[in-house]
């Protein structure tokens, strides 16, 4: 068996893993990247399934292990929580400057002030109706009815007057990924 046939599905799975983890870097996730990751995973699974013969058990297990580990990390919200401190300095500059639309890995569809807080709404949100980050002035807590939402907003304190927020489709999870609730959300 050629080396390219052996490593091609593994490389495709690693690209899919990166796409999925990027898709959940913000509360609510990026729908386009989640769909891209699902397509890449499907392609990797097909290539992997049709080229199993002649492989050792160690090589055969790489794709399933990578997929399970990636799903656990994506579903738990670890990627978003781990990357937020790295983006905080830039987001703080963005919060004090004229409201902008993106910084680093973060893309926002809307930025506005509301009751002493600046809200950054996740662009292309796929796992919630409305989600993102909020920076409040010291001593101010964000309102559970932020903007024109019909449902209560769920907040998670990130420290130093920063909060992650979401109006979830179901449950009260802010970070992470539930593969059964991914669907398009109209832009805010």
SEMI-823867 format. One record per residue (C-alpha): residue in three letters; x, y, z. Coordinates in nm, 4 decimals. Layout:
BEGIN
{rec "ALA" {X Y Z}} ...
END
This chain:
BEGIN
{rec "UNK" {0.0000 0.0000 0.0000}} {rec "UNK" {0.1353 0.3436 -0.0869}} {rec "UNK" {0.2243 0.5880 0.1895}} {rec "UNK" {-0.0082 0.8532 0.0464}} {rec "UNK" {-0.3093 0.6191 0.0742}} {rec "UNK" {-0.2152 0.5507 0.4351}} {rec "UNK" {-0.1681 0.9112 0.5508}} {rec "UNK" {-0.4230 1.0930 0.3339}} {rec "UNK" {-0.7259 1.0209 0.5610}} {rec "UNK" {-0.5214 1.1085 0.8696}} {rec "UNK" {-0.4183 1.4438 0.7214}} {rec "UNK" {-0.7800 1.5118 0.6214}} {rec "UNK" {-0.8960 1.4251 0.9742}} {rec "UNK" {-0.6428 1.6663 1.1244}} {rec "UNK" {-0.7646 1.9460 0.8954}} {rec "UNK" {-1.1231 1.8621 0.9962}} {rec "UNK" {-1.0221 1.8727 1.3637}} {rec "UNK" {-0.8712 2.2208 1.3235}} {rec "UNK" {-1.1826 2.3421 1.1360}} {rec "UNK" {-1.4108 2.2072 1.4091}} {rec "UNK" {-1.2053 2.3583 1.6906}} {rec "UNK" {-1.2006 2.6946 1.5091}} {rec "UNK" {-1.5774 2.6631 1.4697}} {rec "UNK" {-1.6259 2.6596 1.8478}} {rec "UNK" {-1.3740 2.9284 1.9449}} {rec "UNK" {-1.6557 3.1720 2.0367}} {rec "UNK" {-1.9837 3.1166 2.2215}} {rec "UNK" {-2.2400 3.0065 1.9658}} {rec "UNK" {-1.9784 2.8781 1.7224}} {rec "UNK" {-1.9314 2.9573 1.3543}} {rec "UNK" {-2.1878 2.7653 1.1492}} {rec "UNK" {-1.9872 2.7734 0.8246}} {rec "UNK" {-1.6802 2.6214 0.9917}} {rec "UNK" {-1.8927 2.3569 1.1653}} {rec "UNK" {-2.0415 2.2499 0.8303}} {rec "UNK" {-1.6946 2.2546 0.6718}} {rec "UNK" {-1.5611 2.0334 0.9502}} {rec "UNK" {-1.8504 1.7886 0.9096}} {rec "UNK" {-1.7828 1.7643 0.5342}} {rec "UNK" {-1.4116 1.7051 0.5936}} {rec "UNK" {-1.4850 1.4409 0.8583}} {rec "UNK" {-1.7205 1.2625 0.6178}} {rec "UNK" {-1.4553 1.2665 0.3437}} {rec "UNK" {-1.1887 1.1391 0.5827}} {rec "UNK" {-1.4183 0.8603 0.7037}} {rec "UNK" {-1.4936 0.7436 0.3482}} {rec "UNK" {-1.1265 0.7454 0.2437}} {rec "UNK" {-1.0314 0.5733 0.5696}} {rec "UNK" {-1.3023 0.3060 0.5336}} {rec "UNK" {-1.2123 0.2120 0.1752}} {rec "UNK" {-0.8394 0.1858 0.2461}} {rec "UNK" {-0.8307 -0.0210 0.5654}} {rec "UNK" {-0.6697 -0.3307 0.4215}} {rec "UNK" {-0.3026 -0.3817 0.4953}} {rec "UNK" {-0.2872 -0.1305 0.7800}} {rec "UNK" {-0.1638 -0.1971 1.1300}} {rec "UNK" {-0.4087 -0.1541 1.4191}} {rec "UNK" {-0.2166 0.1576 1.5295}} {rec "UNK" {-0.2664 0.3313 1.1937}} {rec "UNK" {-0.6295 0.2136 1.1772}} {rec "UNK" {-0.6994 0.3697 1.5174}} {rec "UNK" {-0.5592 0.7187 1.4437}} {rec "UNK" {-0.8682 0.8567 1.2670}} {rec "UNK" {-1.1224 0.7345 1.5270}} {rec "UNK" {-0.9039 0.8578 1.8144}} {rec "UNK" {-0.8540 1.2010 1.6549}} {rec "UNK" {-1.2276 1.2316 1.5887}} {rec "UNK" {-1.3296 1.1326 1.9426}} {rec "UNK" {-1.0727 1.3605 2.1099}} {rec "UNK" {-1.1716 1.6519 1.8849}} {rec "UNK" {-1.5423 1.6042 1.9596}} {rec "UNK" {-1.4771 1.5876 2.3352}} {rec "UNK" {-1.2717 1.9089 2.3237}} {rec "UNK" {-1.5251 2.0838 2.0965}} {rec "UNK" {-1.8279 1.9766 2.3020}} {rec "UNK" {-1.6702 2.0751 2.6324}} {rec "UNK" {-1.5869 2.4322 2.5298}} {rec "UNK" {-1.2222 2.3946 2.6311}} {rec "UNK" {-1.0992 2.5528 2.3054}} {rec "UNK" {-1.2974 2.8735 2.3567}} {rec "UNK" {-1.2083 2.9097 2.7226}} {rec "UNK" {-0.8392 2.8433 2.6558}} {rec "UNK" {-0.8140 3.0944 2.3692}} {rec "UNK" {-1.0048 3.3815 2.5336}} {rec "UNK" {-0.7141 3.4928 2.7583}} {rec "UNK" {-0.4896 3.5108 2.4515}} {rec "UNK" {-0.7371 3.7420 2.2755}} {rec "UNK" {-0.8320 3.9510 2.5792}} {rec "UNK" {-0.5727 4.2319 2.5295}} {rec "UNK" {-0.6854 4.2892 2.1705}} {rec "UNK" {-1.0525 4.2680 2.2645}} {rec "UNK" {-0.9941 4.5231 2.5407}} {rec "UNK" {-0.8463 4.7615 2.2826}} {rec "UNK" {-1.1441 4.6863 2.0578}} {rec "UNK" {-1.3848 4.7570 2.3470}} {rec "UNK" {-1.2335 5.0976 2.4235}} {rec "UNK" {-1.1940 5.2012 2.0579}} {rec "UNK" {-1.4680 5.2705 1.8095}} {rec "UNK" {-1.6612 4.9412 1.8024}} {rec "UNK" {-1.5223 4.7188 1.5291}} {rec "UNK" {-1.6164 4.3865 1.3788}} {rec "UNK" {-1.3337 4.1430 1.4473}} {rec "UNK" {-1.0130 4.0650 1.6266}} {rec "UNK" {-0.7851 3.7621 1.5801}} {rec "UNK" {-0.9947 3.4469 1.5519}} {rec "UNK" {-1.3095 3.6307 1.6620}} {rec "UNK" {-1.5646 3.7588 1.4083}} {rec "UNK" {-1.8648 3.9651 1.5164}} {rec "UNK" {-2.1813 4.0482 1.3207}} {rec "UNK" {-2.2740 4.3393 1.5469}} {rec "UNK" {-2.1186 4.5479 1.8225}} {rec "UNK" {-2.3257 4.7816 2.0375}} {rec "UNK" {-2.3480 4.9450 2.3808}} {rec "UNK" {-2.6283 4.8469 2.6166}} {rec "UNK" {-2.6729 4.9633 2.9786}} {rec "UNK" {-2.3013 5.0224 3.0466}} {rec "UNK" {-2.1827 4.7182 2.8533}} {rec "UNK" {-2.0435 4.6655 2.5035}} {rec "UNK" {-2.1796 4.3503 2.3381}} {rec "UNK" {-1.9943 4.1657 2.0610}} {rec "UNK" {-2.2351 3.9305 1.8791}} {rec "UNK" {-2.0860 3.6171 1.7202}} {rec "UNK" {-2.1010 3.6231 1.3409}} {rec "UNK" {-2.2467 3.3143 1.1714}} {rec "UNK" {-2.3690 3.1670 1.5007}} {rec "UNK" {-2.4856 2.8106 1.4597}} {rec "UNK" {-2.5530 2.6715 1.8057}} {rec "UNK" {-2.7507 2.9504 1.9676}} {rec "UNK" {-3.0003 3.2123 1.8644}} {rec "UNK" {-2.7740 3.4919 1.9818}} {rec "UNK" {-2.4299 3.4762 2.1451}} {rec "UNK" {-2.0928 3.6443 2.1922}} {rec "UNK" {-1.8900 3.8409 2.4429}} {rec "UNK" {-1.9745 4.1373 2.6683}} {rec "UNK" {-1.7418 4.3883 2.8340}} {rec "UNK" {-1.9045 4.5955 3.1088}} {rec "UNK" {-1.7819 4.9006 3.2920}} {rec "UNK" {-1.6634 4.8200 3.6481}} {rec "UNK" {-1.9549 4.7540 3.8837}} {rec "UNK" {-2.2080 4.6965 3.6043}} {rec "UNK" {-2.3543 4.3531 3.5405}} {rec "UNK" {-2.5042 4.2659 3.2025}} {rec "UNK" {-2.8813 4.2547 3.1714}} {rec "UNK" {-3.0488 3.9151 3.1255}} {rec "UNK" {-3.2659 4.0765 2.8542}} {rec "UNK" {-2.9875 4.2142 2.6399}} {rec "UNK" {-3.0915 4.3810 2.3169}} {rec "UNK" {-3.4238 4.2678 2.1740}} {rec "UNK" {-3.3971 3.9024 2.2733}} {rec "UNK" {-3.7228 3.7286 2.3542}} {rec "UNK" {-3.5499 3.4807 2.5863}} {rec "UNK" {-3.3174 3.5246 2.8810}} {rec "UNK" {-2.9477 3.5487 2.8093}} {rec "UNK" {-2.7155 3.3067 2.9927}} {rec "UNK" {-2.3850 3.4585 3.1088}} {rec "UNK" {-2.0524 3.3152 3.2199}} {rec "UNK" {-1.8085 3.5506 3.3936}} {rec "UNK" {-1.4644 3.5477 3.2291}} {rec "UNK" {-1.3009 3.7899 3.4737}} {rec "UNK" {-1.2132 4.1588 3.4589}} {rec "UNK" {-1.5702 4.2625 3.3637}} {rec "UNK" {-1.5822 4.0265 3.0612}} {rec "UNK" {-1.8656 3.7784 3.0094}} {rec "UNK" {-1.9493 3.5149 2.7514}} {rec "UNK" {-2.3205 3.5079 2.6692}} {rec "UNK" {-2.5710 3.3031 2.4734}} {rec "UNK" {-2.9415 3.2726 2.4158}} {rec "UNK" {-2.9241 2.8958 2.3735}} {rec "UNK" {-3.1519 2.6873 2.1550}} {rec "UNK" {-3.1864 2.4380 2.4388}} {rec "UNK" {-3.0268 2.4078 2.7816}} {rec "UNK" {-2.7988 2.6712 2.9276}} {rec "UNK" {-2.4559 2.5888 2.7817}} {rec "UNK" {-2.2541 2.8854 2.6625}} {rec "UNK" {-1.9327 2.7264 2.5374}} {rec "UNK" {-1.9026 2.4035 2.3496}} {rec "UNK" {-2.0976 2.2230 2.0906}} {rec "UNK" {-2.4072 2.0062 2.0770}} {rec "UNK" {-2.4104 1.8424 1.7321}} {rec "UNK" {-2.7889 1.7974 1.7478}} {rec "UNK" {-2.8660 2.1718 1.7700}} {rec "UNK" {-2.6571 2.3051 1.4806}} {rec "UNK" {-2.8625 2.5038 1.2312}} {rec "UNK" {-2.8622 2.8438 1.0665}} {rec "UNK" {-2.9450 3.1568 1.2632}} {rec "UNK" {-3.0454 3.4818 1.0936}} {rec "UNK" {-2.7760 3.7497 1.1191}} {rec "UNK" {-2.8293 3.9985 1.4017}} 
END
